[in-house]
C-alpha cells in the first residue's frame, strides 16, 4: 500500500491543493482504502445524534457514500460535534425514494441487506459482505419499511439475549458494518484500491481545495 501511496502522490504533482503535504498523504491513504462497493442506506433515521453516529462509523470502516431518505424539513440532519468531522469525508446523498434507489443499486449488481425481523431473516454474520453491498437501516421507531424488506436480498437480525428487543439504530449499524469490515479485511479488500486515479483526484479537489476555501470563508 505504501508504494501505491507514493505512486498517487507522484501523479498529483502539479495539482493545486491547500493542505500541508502530510495532510495530503493522509487523505490519499484514506482514499486508497475507501470501499466504493460498500454503501450505507439510512431510511428515514430522524434523530440527528443517531444519524451523526452512523456517519462517523461509515467513515471509520471506509464507506464512501451514504444514501438516505428523510421525512422532515431540516436541510442538515447531522451534528458536527457528534460526527467529529467525519461528515467531511463521507458523501451524503439525500434521495426521495428508497425503493427506486435500491432497485438501481441491484441493477448494478449490489446485494441489498436490510435490518429487519421477518420470517426469512438470518443472523447478520451469515451474509457475505465482501460482495458489492448496500446495508439498509431504518427509522428509530418503525425500522426498515416493508417495501424495502421485500426488495432486500437478505433481511438480517442481531441476536439479543437480554430483555431489550433491539439495539439503537446507530449501534446496530456499527455492529453490521464492522462485520463487513472484518470480512473485507480478511479477504484483503482494504489493500486493493477501488478508486481510480481520476476519482481520487476529483475527491481531493473537493476535500483539499474547495472545502478548504469554504471553511476559510466561514
C-alpha positions as CSV (number, residue, x, y, z in Angstrom):
1,X,0.0,0.0,0.0
2,X,2.9,2.4,0.7
3,X,4.1,2.0,-2.8
4,X,0.7,2.8,-4.1
5,X,0.5,6.0,-1.9
6,X,3.8,7.2,-3.3
7,X,2.6,6.4,-6.9
8,X,-0.5,8.5,-6.3
9,X,1.4,11.4,-4.7
10,X,3.7,11.5,-7.7
11,X,0.7,11.6,-10.1
12,X,-0.6,14.6,-8.1
13,X,2.5,16.7,-8.6
14,X,1.5,19.9,-10.2
15,X,-2.0,19.8,-8.8
16,X,-3.0,22.7,-6.6
17,X,-4.1,21.8,-3.0
18,X,-4.5,23.9,0.1
19,X,-3.3,21.4,2.7
20,X,0.1,20.5,4.1
21,X,1.9,17.6,2.4
22,X,1.4,15.3,5.5
23,X,-2.3,16.0,5.4
24,X,-2.4,15.3,1.7
25,X,-0.7,12.0,2.2
26,X,-3.2,11.1,4.9
27,X,-6.1,11.8,2.6
28,X,-4.6,9.7,-0.1
29,X,-4.1,6.8,2.4
30,X,-7.7,7.1,3.3
31,X,-9.0,7.1,-0.2
32,X,-6.9,4.1,-1.2
33,X,-8.8,2.1,1.4
34,X,-12.3,3.5,0.7
35,X,-14.8,0.7,-0.1
36,X,-16.7,2.1,-3.1
37,X,-18.9,-1.1,-3.2
38,X,-19.9,-0.9,0.4
39,X,-22.8,1.6,0.8
40,X,-24.9,2.6,3.7
41,X,-28.6,3.5,3.2
42,X,-30.5,5.2,6.0
43,X,-34.2,5.0,5.6
44,X,-35.8,7.9,7.5
45,X,-33.5,8.0,10.5
46,X,-34.6,11.2,12.2
47,X,-32.6,11.7,15.3
48,X,-29.5,13.8,14.5
49,X,-27.5,12.1,17.2
50,X,-28.2,8.7,15.6
51,X,-27.5,9.9,12.0
52,X,-24.3,11.6,13.1
53,X,-23.1,8.5,14.8
54,X,-23.9,6.5,11.6
55,X,-21.8,8.9,9.5
56,X,-18.9,8.5,12.0
57,X,-19.0,4.7,11.8
58,X,-19.2,4.8,8.0
59,X,-16.0,6.9,7.8
60,X,-14.3,4.6,10.2
61,X,-14.9,1.5,8.2
62,X,-14.2,3.1,4.8
63,X,-17.6,3.7,3.5
64,X,-17.5,6.5,0.9
65,X,-21.2,7.0,0.1
66,X,-24.2,7.3,2.4
67,X,-27.7,7.5,0.8
68,X,-30.7,8.5,2.9
69,X,-34.3,9.4,2.9
70,X,-35.6,11.9,5.5
71,X,-39.2,12.9,6.1
72,X,-38.6,16.3,7.6
73,X,-37.8,19.9,6.9
74,X,-34.2,20.0,8.1
75,X,-31.6,20.6,5.4
76,X,-28.8,19.2,7.7
77,X,-29.7,16.3,9.9
78,X,-26.3,15.7,11.5
79,X,-24.5,17.3,14.3
80,X,-20.9,18.3,13.6
81,X,-19.9,17.9,17.2
82,X,-21.0,14.3,17.1
83,X,-19.6,13.4,13.7
84,X,-16.2,14.7,14.9
85,X,-15.6,15.9,11.4
86,X,-16.4,12.6,9.7
87,X,-19.2,14.2,7.6
88,X,-16.4,15.9,5.6
89,X,-15.1,12.6,4.4
90,X,-18.3,10.8,3.5
91,X,-20.5,11.8,0.6
92,X,-24.2,12.2,1.7
93,X,-26.9,11.7,-0.9
94,X,-30.5,12.5,0.0
95,X,-33.0,10.7,-2.2
96,X,-36.8,10.7,-2.5
97,X,-37.5,7.0,-2.9
98,X,-35.7,4.3,-1.0
99,X,-37.2,1.5,-3.2
100,X,-36.2,3.1,-6.5
101,X,-32.7,3.9,-5.3
102,X,-32.2,0.4,-4.0
103,X,-33.5,-1.1,-7.3
104,X,-30.9,0.9,-9.2
105,X,-28.2,-0.5,-6.9
106,X,-29.5,-4.0,-7.5
107,X,-29.4,-3.4,-11.3
108,X,-25.7,-2.5,-10.9
109,X,-25.0,-5.9,-9.1
110,X,-25.3,-4.9,-5.5
111,X,-27.0,-7.0,-2.9
112,X,-29.3,-5.2,-0.5
113,X,-29.1,-6.2,3.2
114,X,-31.8,-4.8,5.4
115,X,-32.0,-4.9,9.2
116,X,-35.5,-6.2,9.8
117,X,-37.0,-9.1,11.7
118,X,-39.2,-11.1,9.3
119,X,-39.8,-14.8,8.7
120,X,-36.8,-15.2,6.4
121,X,-34.4,-13.1,8.5
122,X,-30.9,-14.6,9.0
123,X,-28.1,-13.9,11.5
124,X,-26.2,-10.8,10.3
125,X,-23.0,-12.8,10.2
126,X,-24.3,-15.3,7.7
127,X,-24.2,-12.7,4.9
128,X,-21.1,-12.3,2.6
129,X,-20.3,-8.6,2.9
130,X,-17.3,-8.9,0.5
131,X,-19.8,-8.7,-2.3
132,X,-21.0,-5.3,-3.5
133,X,-23.4,-4.5,-0.7
134,X,-25.9,-1.8,0.4
135,X,-26.7,-2.1,4.1
136,X,-30.1,-0.6,4.9
137,X,-31.0,0.6,8.4
138,X,-34.4,2.1,9.3
139,X,-36.3,4.6,11.3
140,X,-35.9,4.6,15.1
141,X,-39.5,3.5,15.8
142,X,-40.7,1.8,12.7
143,X,-37.4,0.3,11.4
144,X,-37.0,-0.6,7.7
145,X,-40.2,-0.3,5.7
146,X,-42.0,-3.5,4.4
147,X,-41.4,-2.4,0.8
148,X,-37.6,-2.3,1.4
149,X,-37.6,-5.5,3.4
150,X,-39.4,-7.3,0.4
151,X,-36.9,-5.8,-2.0
152,X,-33.9,-6.9,0.1
153,X,-31.8,-9.9,-0.8
154,X,-31.2,-10.5,2.9
155,X,-33.0,-9.4,6.0
156,X,-30.7,-9.7,8.9
157,X,-31.1,-9.7,12.7
158,X,-28.6,-9.1,15.5
159,X,-29.1,-11.7,18.3
160,X,-30.5,-10.3,21.6
161,X,-30.1,-12.2,24.8
162,X,-31.5,-9.6,27.3
163,X,-34.8,-8.0,28.0
164,X,-34.3,-5.4,25.3
165,X,-35.6,-6.5,21.9
166,X,-33.4,-4.2,19.7
167,X,-30.3,-2.0,19.6
168,X,-30.2,1.7,18.9
169,X,-30.0,2.2,15.1
170,X,-26.6,3.7,15.3
171,X,-25.2,0.8,17.4
172,X,-26.8,-1.8,15.1
173,X,-25.2,0.0,12.1
174,X,-21.8,-0.2,13.7
175,X,-22.2,-3.9,14.6
176,X,-23.1,-4.8,11.0
177,X,-20.5,-2.5,9.3
178,X,-17.7,-3.9,11.5
179,X,-18.7,-7.4,10.5
180,X,-18.4,-6.2,6.9
181,X,-15.0,-4.7,7.8
182,X,-13.9,-7.9,9.4
183,X,-14.8,-10.0,6.3
184,X,-13.3,-7.5,3.8
185,X,-10.1,-7.1,5.8
186,X,-9.7,-10.9,6.0
187,X,-10.1,-11.0,2.2
188,X,-7.6,-8.2,1.7
189,X,-10.0,-5.8,0.2
190,X,-8.7,-2.8,2.1
191,X,-5.3,-3.4,0.4
192,X,-6.8,-3.3,-3.1
193,X,-7.7,0.3,-4.0
194,X,-11.2,0.6,-5.6
195,X,-11.0,4.2,-6.6
196,X,-9.3,5.1,-9.9
197,X,-6.7,7.9,-10.0
198,X,-9.2,10.2,-11.7
199,X,-11.7,9.5,-8.9
200,X,-9.0,10.2,-6.3
201,X,-8.1,13.5,-8.0
202,X,-11.7,14.6,-8.1
203,X,-12.3,13.9,-4.5
204,X,-9.1,15.5,-3.4
205,X,-10.0,18.6,-5.4
206,X,-13.1,18.9,-3.2
207,X,-11.5,17.8,0.1
208,X,-8.2,19.6,-0.2
209,X,-9.1,22.6,-2.2
210,X,-12.8,23.6,-2.5
211,X,-13.8,22.6,1.1
212,X,-10.7,24.4,2.5
213,X,-11.8,27.6,0.7
214,X,-15.3,27.3,2.1
215,X,-14.0,26.7,5.6
216,X,-11.9,29.9,5.4
217,X,-14.9,31.9,4.4
218,X,-16.9,30.9,7.4
